[in-house]
């Protein structure tokens, strides 16, 4: 998974092969228009404003910024709505793939905020104060697959097979049994003791990349928040007996496939997150959980209903644009589209306050300042 996504010559992202957007390989919330960023900006501004009570510059860091659309939209929203805050703010993009970084630089050449590209390791040399945004990033971290053979948990491996005519093919098949120490890690995930409801061949994913990523991110942040927005499920849902094939999927051309070995390097690969796994890895890395909810709930708390109502005041001549924006906004909260995304907030060196998006309705401060 790491290779087919990030190899600089052959990887789907490393070579800049995949295109993000409604006309590309898959759509994301920011690719549907600027409304998602406009709704998210007040939450980021609230966090950054609290950090601004201290000295020095502030940073908005986006990890895995895709095409750069969300970074640009947020920069424009923050400069327009919080100009004094923006004077102390820089945009930092953490992008490991050269092909994607080139497209981001082209889009952000006229960004209203100063921006730079850096790795977490480079940022750790002088830890920053600010907010890190990880939007559809952690679901692309390489996973380990495990398979139940009816008696033992085994690591699932990729095997190369040669056919009768010397043709080669890749297959997923069970490998060696898990070592006792590795098998013991399954207990908190409701995978031990084995359930009789799981038949032989049941498989799913583990997430060994979470702890290193969250640790590197923490080392880069002296004080601030981390917001993870991604496909995520509770362990009891993620590892439910009826979810017998796990969550690993391939995407290309707005089409989904359950075969992760299909044309390696030409398809996006993604696996849902397990919320308990993210929380455990975050805690081990020094991140304090601040709150979490579904995207539909978060965007409604941040003013989506008011934004939809405001569209009714638009001029009739703009009807086509208004209808397109309305459709995009509804897609953001549709539970069968993007509304079931999870927003997971963590803090480091900050007060353990509930995020704006998870407070009770009616308790929100003004949206701009």
C-alpha positions as CSV (number, residue, x, y, z in Angstrom):
1,X,0.0,0.0,0.0
2,X,2.8,2.4,0.8
3,X,4.6,1.5,-2.4
4,X,1.6,1.7,-4.8
5,X,0.5,5.1,-3.3
6,X,3.8,6.9,-2.7
7,X,6.5,5.5,-5.0
8,X,7.9,8.6,-6.8
9,X,7.8,6.9,-10.2
10,X,5.0,4.4,-10.1
11,X,2.8,5.5,-7.1
12,X,-0.7,6.9,-7.5
13,X,0.2,9.9,-5.4
14,X,4.0,9.9,-5.7
15,X,3.9,10.3,-9.4
16,X,0.9,12.7,-9.2
17,X,-1.2,10.4,-11.2
18,X,-4.5,10.6,-9.3
19,X,-6.8,13.6,-9.8
20,X,-9.1,14.8,-7.0
21,X,-12.5,16.4,-7.7
22,X,-15.9,15.6,-9.2
23,X,-14.3,15.2,-12.7
24,X,-11.3,13.3,-11.3
25,X,-10.8,9.9,-9.6
26,X,-12.7,10.8,-6.4
27,X,-14.4,13.8,-4.9
28,X,-13.6,15.3,-1.5
29,X,-15.5,18.0,0.5
30,X,-13.3,20.9,-0.6
31,X,-13.4,19.8,-4.2
32,X,-17.2,20.4,-4.2
33,X,-16.7,24.1,-3.6
34,X,-15.6,26.7,-0.9
35,X,-18.5,26.2,1.5
36,X,-16.8,23.4,3.4
37,X,-13.8,25.6,4.1
38,X,-16.1,28.6,5.0
39,X,-17.8,26.4,7.6
40,X,-14.6,25.0,9.0
41,X,-12.8,28.3,9.2
42,X,-14.6,29.6,12.4
43,X,-13.4,26.5,14.3
44,X,-9.8,27.0,13.2
45,X,-10.0,30.7,13.9
46,X,-11.3,30.1,17.4
47,X,-8.4,27.7,18.2
48,X,-5.8,30.1,16.6
49,X,-7.2,33.1,18.4
50,X,-6.7,31.4,21.7
51,X,-3.2,30.6,20.7
52,X,-2.6,34.2,19.7
53,X,-2.7,35.2,23.3
54,X,0.9,34.0,23.4
55,X,3.9,35.4,21.6
56,X,5.3,34.6,18.2
57,X,3.9,33.5,14.8
58,X,1.1,31.0,14.3
59,X,0.7,28.3,11.7
60,X,-2.1,26.5,10.0
61,X,-0.6,23.1,8.9
62,X,-2.4,20.9,6.4
63,X,-1.0,17.4,6.1
64,X,-1.6,15.6,2.8
65,X,-3.2,18.7,1.1
66,X,-4.3,16.9,-2.0
67,X,-4.7,19.4,-4.9
68,X,-4.3,22.3,-2.4
69,X,-7.9,23.4,-2.7
70,X,-8.8,23.3,1.0
71,X,-5.6,25.1,2.0
72,X,-6.3,28.0,-0.5
73,X,-10.0,28.2,0.5
74,X,-9.1,28.3,4.2
75,X,-6.5,30.9,3.7
76,X,-8.9,33.1,1.8
77,X,-11.6,32.6,4.5
78,X,-9.3,33.4,7.4
79,X,-7.9,36.6,5.7
80,X,-11.4,37.8,4.9
81,X,-12.9,37.0,8.3
82,X,-10.1,37.4,10.7
83,X,-7.6,39.9,9.1
84,X,-5.7,40.7,12.4
85,X,-5.2,37.0,13.1
86,X,-4.1,36.4,9.6
87,X,-1.3,38.9,10.0
88,X,0.4,36.5,12.4
89,X,-0.5,33.4,10.4
90,X,1.4,31.2,7.9
91,X,0.3,28.2,5.9
92,X,2.4,25.1,6.1
93,X,1.9,22.1,3.8
94,X,3.2,18.7,4.7
95,X,3.3,16.8,1.4
96,X,5.6,13.8,1.0
97,X,4.8,13.3,-2.7
98,X,6.6,15.5,-5.3
99,X,3.9,15.1,-7.9
100,X,1.2,16.4,-5.6
101,X,3.4,19.2,-4.2
102,X,4.0,20.5,-7.7
103,X,0.2,20.8,-8.3
104,X,-0.2,22.5,-4.9
105,X,2.5,25.1,-5.6
106,X,0.8,26.0,-8.9
107,X,-2.6,26.5,-7.2
108,X,-1.2,28.4,-4.2
109,X,1.1,30.8,-6.1
110,X,-1.3,33.7,-5.3
111,X,-2.3,32.5,-1.8
112,X,-3.2,35.4,0.5
113,X,-1.2,33.9,3.3
114,X,2.6,33.2,3.3
115,X,3.0,29.5,2.7
116,X,5.8,26.9,2.7
117,X,6.3,23.2,2.4
118,X,8.0,21.2,5.1
119,X,8.0,17.7,6.7
120,X,7.1,17.0,10.3
121,X,10.7,16.2,10.9
122,X,11.8,19.6,9.6
123,X,9.1,21.4,11.7
124,X,10.2,19.5,14.8
125,X,13.5,21.4,14.8
126,X,11.5,24.4,15.9
127,X,8.1,23.2,17.0
128,X,5.3,25.6,16.1
129,X,2.2,26.9,17.7
130,X,-0.9,26.4,15.6
131,X,-3.5,23.9,14.2
132,X,-2.8,20.8,12.2
133,X,-5.5,19.6,9.8
134,X,-5.5,16.1,8.5
135,X,-8.4,15.8,6.1
136,X,-8.6,12.4,4.4
137,X,-5.0,11.6,5.2
138,X,-4.8,8.9,7.8
139,X,-7.1,6.6,5.8
140,X,-4.2,6.4,3.3
141,X,-1.6,5.2,5.8
142,X,-0.5,1.6,5.0
143,X,-2.4,-1.0,6.9
144,X,-1.6,-4.6,7.9
145,X,-4.2,-7.2,7.0
146,X,-5.1,-10.0,9.4
147,X,-7.1,-13.2,8.6
148,X,-8.8,-15.7,10.8
149,X,-8.3,-19.3,9.7
150,X,-10.7,-20.9,12.1
151,X,-8.1,-21.6,14.7
152,X,-5.4,-18.8,14.5
153,X,-5.0,-15.2,13.5
154,X,-2.6,-14.9,10.6
155,X,-1.0,-12.0,8.8
156,X,-2.5,-11.7,5.3
157,X,0.3,-11.3,2.6
158,X,0.6,-10.4,-1.0
159,X,1.9,-13.3,-3.0
160,X,3.1,-13.5,-6.6
161,X,1.8,-16.5,-8.6
162,X,2.8,-17.8,-12.0
163,X,0.1,-19.3,-14.2
164,X,0.4,-22.2,-16.7
165,X,1.3,-19.8,-19.5
166,X,4.0,-18.0,-17.3
167,X,1.6,-15.1,-16.7
168,X,2.1,-13.5,-13.3
169,X,-0.6,-12.4,-10.9
170,X,-0.8,-11.0,-7.4
171,X,-3.1,-12.6,-4.7
172,X,-3.9,-12.0,-1.1
173,X,-3.5,-15.1,1.0
174,X,-2.9,-16.1,4.7
175,X,0.7,-16.0,5.9
176,X,2.4,-16.9,9.2
177,X,0.4,-17.0,12.4
178,X,0.6,-13.8,14.5
179,X,3.3,-13.8,17.2
180,X,1.8,-13.9,20.7
181,X,2.7,-10.2,21.4
182,X,1.0,-9.1,18.2
183,X,-2.0,-11.3,18.8
184,X,-2.4,-9.7,22.3
185,X,-2.9,-6.4,20.7
186,X,-6.2,-7.7,19.2
187,X,-7.9,-7.9,22.6
188,X,-8.8,-4.2,23.0
189,X,-10.3,-4.3,19.5
190,X,-12.8,-7.0,20.4
191,X,-10.9,-9.6,18.3
192,X,-9.9,-11.8,21.3
193,X,-11.3,-14.1,22.5
194,X,-12.3,-15.3,19.0
195,X,-16.0,-15.0,18.2
196,X,-17.7,-18.2,16.8
197,X,-19.5,-15.8,14.4
198,X,-16.3,-15.2,12.5
199,X,-15.9,-17.9,9.9
200,X,-12.6,-19.0,8.4
201,X,-11.3,-16.4,5.9
202,X,-12.7,-13.4,7.9
203,X,-10.2,-10.5,7.5
204,X,-9.7,-6.9,8.5
205,X,-7.0,-4.3,9.0
206,X,-4.7,-3.1,11.7
207,X,-3.2,0.4,11.7
208,X,0.5,0.3,12.6
209,X,1.2,3.6,10.8
210,X,-1.0,5.7,13.2
211,X,1.5,5.8,16.1
212,X,4.5,6.9,14.0
213,X,2.4,9.6,12.2
214,X,0.9,11.0,15.3
215,X,4.2,10.9,17.1
216,X,5.9,12.9,14.3
217,X,3.0,15.3,14.2
218,X,3.2,15.9,18.0
219,X,7.0,16.5,17.8
220,X,6.3,19.3,15.4
221,X,3.7,21.1,17.6
222,X,4.7,23.0,20.8
223,X,1.1,24.0,21.5
224,X,-2.1,23.6,19.4
225,X,-4.7,21.3,18.1
226,X,-5.0,18.5,15.6
227,X,-8.2,17.9,13.7
228,X,-8.6,14.6,11.9
229,X,-11.5,14.4,9.4
230,X,-11.8,10.9,7.9
231,X,-13.8,7.7,7.5
232,X,-13.7,6.1,10.9
233,X,-15.7,3.5,12.9
234,X,-15.9,2.4,16.5
235,X,-14.1,-0.9,17.1
236,X,-17.4,-2.8,17.6
237,X,-18.5,-1.7,14.1
238,X,-15.1,-1.9,12.4
239,X,-14.5,-5.5,13.6
240,X,-18.1,-6.7,13.6
241,X,-18.4,-10.4,12.5
242,X,-20.5,-9.4,9.5
243,X,-17.8,-7.0,8.2
244,X,-15.9,-10.0,6.9
245,X,-13.9,-8.3,4.2
246,X,-12.5,-5.3,6.1
247,X,-12.7,-1.8,4.8
248,X,-9.7,-1.7,2.3
249,X,-10.9,-0.2,-1.0
250,X,-9.5,1.0,-4.3
251,X,-10.8,4.1,-6.2
252,X,-10.3,5.5,-9.6
253,X,-12.5,7.4,-12.1
254,X,-15.3,7.8,-9.5
255,X,-15.5,4.0,-9.3
256,X,-14.8,1.8,-6.2
257,X,-13.3,-1.7,-6.2
258,X,-12.9,-4.2,-3.4
259,X,-9.7,-5.5,-5.1
260,X,-6.7,-3.6,-3.7
261,X,-4.3,-5.4,-6.1
262,X,-6.1,-4.1,-9.2
263,X,-3.5,-2.2,-11.4
264,X,-1.2,-1.3,-8.6
265,X,-0.2,2.4,-8.7
266,X,-3.1,3.4,-10.9
267,X,-5.8,3.3,-8.1
268,X,-6.1,5.1,-4.8
269,X,-6.1,2.7,-1.8
270,X,-7.9,3.6,1.4
271,X,-8.9,1.9,4.6
272,X,-11.3,3.3,7.3
273,X,-9.9,4.2,10.7
274,X,-10.7,2.5,13.9
275,X,-11.5,5.3,16.4
276,X,-10.2,3.4,19.4
277,X,-6.9,2.8,17.6
278,X,-6.6,6.5,16.7
279,X,-7.3,7.5,20.3
280,X,-4.8,5.0,21.7
281,X,-2.1,6.1,19.3
282,X,-2.8,9.8,19.9
283,X,-2.6,9.4,23.7
284,X,0.7,7.5,23.4
285,X,2.0,10.4,21.4
286,X,1.0,13.1,23.9
287,X,-2.2,14.2,22.3
288,X,-5.2,14.9,24.6
289,X,-8.7,14.1,23.2
290,X,-10.9,17.2,22.9
291,X,-14.0,15.8,21.3
292,X,-15.4,14.0,18.3
293,X,-18.6,13.8,16.3
294,X,-19.9,13.0,12.8
295,X,-19.4,15.5,10.0
296,X,-23.1,16.2,9.6
297,X,-23.4,17.2,13.3
298,X,-20.2,19.3,13.1
299,X,-21.2,21.3,10.0
300,X,-24.7,21.9,11.4
301,X,-23.1,23.2,14.6
302,X,-20.9,25.5,12.5
303,X,-23.8,27.1,10.6
304,X,-24.7,24.9,7.7
305,X,-28.4,25.3,8.1
306,X,-28.0,29.1,8.1
307,X,-25.9,28.9,5.0
308,X,-28.5,26.8,3.2
309,X,-31.2,29.4,4.3
310,X,-29.0,32.2,2.9
311,X,-28.9,30.6,-0.5
312,X,-32.7,31.3,-0.8
313,X,-31.8,35.0,-0.8
314,X,-29.6,34.8,-3.9
315,X,-30.7,36.4,-7.1
316,X,-32.9,34.3,-9.4
317,X,-30.3,34.8,-12.2
318,X,-27.9,32.8,-10.2
319,X,-30.2,29.8,-9.9
320,X,-27.9,27.2,-11.5
321,X,-25.1,28.2,-9.2
322,X,-27.3,28.2,-6.1
323,X,-28.7,24.8,-6.9
324,X,-25.2,23.4,-7.4
325,X,-24.0,24.9,-4.0
326,X,-27.2,23.5,-2.3
327,X,-26.5,20.0,-3.7
328,X,-22.9,20.2,-2.6
329,X,-23.9,21.3,1.0
330,X,-26.4,18.5,1.3
331,X,-23.8,16.0,0.1
332,X,-21.5,17.1,3.0
333,X,-24.1,16.0,5.5
334,X,-25.7,13.1,3.7
335,X,-24.9,10.0,5.8
336,X,-24.5,7.9,2.7
337,X,-22.1,10.4,1.1
338,X,-19.7,12.5,3.3
339,X,-21.9,13.1,6.3
340,X,-20.7,10.0,8.1
341,X,-17.1,11.2,8.2
342,X,-15.8,11.6,11.8
343,X,-14.2,14.8,13.2
344,X,-11.7,13.8,15.9
345,X,-10.0,16.7,17.8
346,X,-6.9,16.5,19.9
347,X,-4.8,19.1,21.8
348,X,-1.3,19.5,22.9
349,X,-0.2,22.2,25.4
350,X,-3.7,23.7,25.3
351,X,-6.7,23.8,27.6
352,X,-9.0,20.7,27.3
353,X,-12.0,22.6,25.9
354,X,-14.7,21.2,23.8
355,X,-14.3,22.1,20.1
356,X,-16.8,24.7,18.7
357,X,-18.3,22.0,16.5
358,X,-19.3,19.7,19.4
359,X,-20.8,22.3,21.7
360,X,-24.5,22.6,22.5
361,X,-26.5,24.6,19.9
362,X,-26.9,28.2,21.0
363,X,-23.5,28.3,22.8
364,X,-21.4,29.5,19.9
365,X,-19.6,32.8,19.8
366,X,-19.9,35.1,16.7
367,X,-18.5,33.5,13.5
368,X,-16.1,36.3,12.7
369,X,-13.7,38.5,14.6
